[in-house]
Amino acid sequence: KRCAACHAVGEGAENKVGPHLNGLIGRTAGTLPDFKYSEAMVEYGAAGNVWTEETLFTYLENPRTTVKGTKMAFAGLKDEADRQAVIAFIVANGGAGS
């Protein structure tokens, strides 16, 4: 629920405060067209970082540590099961790459 305040995933998902998450897995970070990312996220992607279930798991634990300077105003999910559930939801609802 907290994610949905800023992100959308699934059929018809559009960017909100944060980018939509369709096709997230397998995409280079900071590269979704038509979304204005922070400079930090663009640099994270330019360094070769691609969203996988593993990189997303680490990012969701503490976004500001993983991508210093991210605009994502979310402290993170400390519980591993919560992070796994969020990733499973994203993948099941359109977040898996093509």
Order of alpha helices (4+ residues) and beta strands (2+ residues): alpha-alpha-alpha-alpha
